[in-house]
Amino acid sequence: MSTVTASPSTTVQRVSSPLTRTLPRATASAGVLGAAATTAGAAVLRAAGVPLAAHGEIPLAAFAQLTFIAAVCGGVLLAVLIRRSAAPRQRFAQVTAGLTALSCVAPAVFADTTASKIALVGLHILAATIIVPVLARRAH
C-alpha cells in the first residue's frame, strides 16, 4: 500500500491488488515461455526440413515476437474480463478458444505448402496451450 498526497488537504491511498501484482508477471512469464517453445519448435521443424513459409520464409525471431505479443494481448484481455465479467475465467477460456481457432485460419490459408500449414497451425496451438492456462489461473 502506498500513500499519495494530491494536495495539502487530500490524501489518496493506493492499495495494490492481486491483479497489479501477479497478472503482469504471469503474462510476461507465459509470453517468454511460449516464445521460447514456439521458436524452439520452429527451429526443430525447420531442421527436419519442414518449410515454414507463408509468401516467403518466416524468420525464427518472428515466432518469438508474435508469441510474446499474443501473450500480452491475452493478459490485457484477462485484465478487462476480471474487471467487467462475473465469470472472468470461464469467459477468458471461451474467448481464447475462439481466438486460437481464428489464429489458425491465416496459416491454414496462406502457408505455402501443406507441411507448412500443418506445422504453423501446430505452433499456434502450442503457444495457446502454454499461454492460456497460465493466464487463466490468474482469474478469480
C-alpha positions as CSV (number, residue, x, y, z in Angstrom):
1,M,0.0,0.0,0.0
2,S,1.3,3.5,-0.8
3,T,0.0,6.9,0.1
4,V,-0.1,9.8,-2.3
5,T,-0.8,13.3,-1.3
6,A,-2.7,15.1,-4.0
7,S,-2.9,18.4,-2.2
8,P,-2.4,19.5,1.4
9,S,-5.9,18.6,2.3
10,T,-6.4,15.5,0.2
11,T,-4.6,12.2,0.7
12,V,-5.3,9.1,-1.5
13,Q,-4.2,5.7,-0.5
14,R,-3.5,3.2,-3.3
15,V,-3.9,-0.4,-2.4
16,S,-2.1,-2.9,-4.7
17,S,-4.4,-5.6,-5.8
18,P,-3.6,-9.1,-6.8
19,L,-4.2,-8.1,-10.4
20,T,-1.5,-5.5,-10.3
21,R,0.9,-7.8,-8.6
22,T,0.5,-11.2,-10.4
23,L,-1.1,-10.7,-13.8
24,P,1.7,-8.7,-15.4
25,R,4.3,-11.3,-14.1
26,A,2.2,-14.2,-15.3
27,T,1.8,-12.5,-18.7
28,A,5.5,-11.9,-19.1
29,S,6.3,-15.5,-17.9
30,A,3.8,-17.0,-20.2
31,G,5.0,-14.9,-23.1
32,V,8.6,-15.8,-22.6
33,L,7.8,-19.5,-22.1
34,G,5.5,-19.6,-25.1
35,A,8.0,-17.6,-27.2
36,A,10.8,-20.0,-26.3
37,A,8.7,-23.1,-27.1
38,T,7.4,-21.9,-30.4
39,T,10.8,-20.7,-31.5
40,A,12.4,-24.0,-30.5
41,G,9.6,-25.9,-32.2
42,A,10.0,-23.8,-35.4
43,A,13.8,-24.4,-35.3
44,V,13.3,-28.2,-34.9
45,L,10.7,-28.3,-37.7
46,R,13.0,-26.2,-40.0
47,A,15.9,-28.5,-39.2
48,A,13.7,-31.5,-40.1
49,G,13.1,-30.0,-43.5
50,V,9.7,-28.5,-43.0
51,P,9.4,-25.2,-44.9
52,L,7.9,-22.7,-42.5
53,A,6.8,-20.2,-45.2
54,A,3.8,-18.1,-45.9
55,H,4.5,-16.0,-49.0
56,G,8.2,-16.3,-48.1
57,E,10.2,-17.9,-45.3
58,I,9.2,-16.8,-41.8
59,P,12.2,-15.8,-39.7
60,L,12.7,-17.6,-36.4
61,A,12.6,-14.3,-34.5
62,A,9.1,-13.7,-35.7
63,F,7.9,-16.7,-33.8
64,A,9.2,-15.3,-30.5
65,Q,8.0,-11.8,-31.2
66,L,4.5,-12.7,-32.2
67,T,4.0,-15.2,-29.5
68,F,5.1,-12.7,-26.9
69,I,2.7,-10.1,-28.3
70,A,-0.1,-12.6,-28.2
71,A,0.6,-13.3,-24.5
72,V,0.5,-9.6,-23.8
73,C,-2.8,-9.3,-25.7
74,G,-4.1,-12.2,-23.6
75,G,-3.0,-10.5,-20.4
76,V,-4.8,-7.3,-21.4
77,L,-7.9,-9.3,-22.3
78,L,-7.9,-11.1,-19.0
79,A,-7.4,-7.8,-17.1
80,V,-10.5,-6.4,-18.8
81,L,-12.5,-9.5,-18.1
82,I,-11.5,-9.5,-14.4
83,R,-12.9,-6.0,-14.1
84,R,-16.0,-6.4,-16.2
85,S,-17.1,-10.1,-16.1
86,A,-18.9,-12.0,-13.4
87,A,-17.1,-15.2,-14.5
88,P,-13.7,-14.0,-16.0
89,R,-12.0,-17.4,-16.1
90,Q,-14.8,-19.0,-18.0
91,R,-15.2,-16.1,-20.4
92,F,-11.4,-16.0,-20.9
93,A,-11.4,-19.7,-21.8
94,Q,-14.3,-19.2,-24.2
95,V,-12.8,-16.1,-25.9
96,T,-9.3,-17.6,-26.2
97,A,-10.6,-20.8,-27.7
98,G,-12.3,-18.7,-30.4
99,L,-9.2,-16.5,-30.9
100,T,-6.9,-19.6,-31.1
101,A,-9.2,-21.1,-33.8
102,L,-9.2,-17.8,-35.6
103,S,-5.4,-17.5,-35.4
104,C,-5.1,-20.9,-37.1
105,V,-7.0,-19.7,-40.2
106,A,-4.2,-17.5,-41.5
107,P,-1.6,-20.2,-41.7
108,A,-4.1,-22.7,-43.0
109,V,-5.0,-20.3,-45.8
110,F,-1.7,-18.5,-46.6
111,A,1.1,-21.0,-45.9
112,D,3.0,-22.1,-49.0
113,T,2.8,-25.9,-48.6
114,T,0.6,-28.5,-46.8
115,A,3.6,-29.2,-44.4
116,S,3.9,-25.5,-43.6
117,K,0.1,-25.3,-42.9
118,I,0.2,-28.2,-40.5
119,A,3.4,-27.0,-38.8
120,L,2.2,-23.4,-38.4
121,V,-1.2,-24.4,-37.1
122,G,0.6,-26.7,-34.6
123,L,2.8,-23.9,-33.4
124,H,-0.3,-21.7,-32.9
125,I,-1.9,-24.4,-30.8
126,L,1.4,-25.0,-28.9
127,A,1.5,-21.3,-28.0
128,A,-2.1,-21.3,-26.8
129,T,-1.7,-24.4,-24.7
130,I,1.2,-22.7,-22.9
131,I,-0.2,-19.2,-22.5
132,V,-3.9,-19.7,-21.9
133,P,-3.7,-21.9,-18.8
134,V,-1.0,-19.8,-17.2
135,L,-3.2,-16.6,-17.6
136,A,-6.5,-18.4,-16.7
137,R,-5.1,-19.3,-13.3
138,R,-4.9,-15.6,-12.5
139,A,-8.6,-15.0,-13.0
140,H,-10.7,-15.1,-9.9
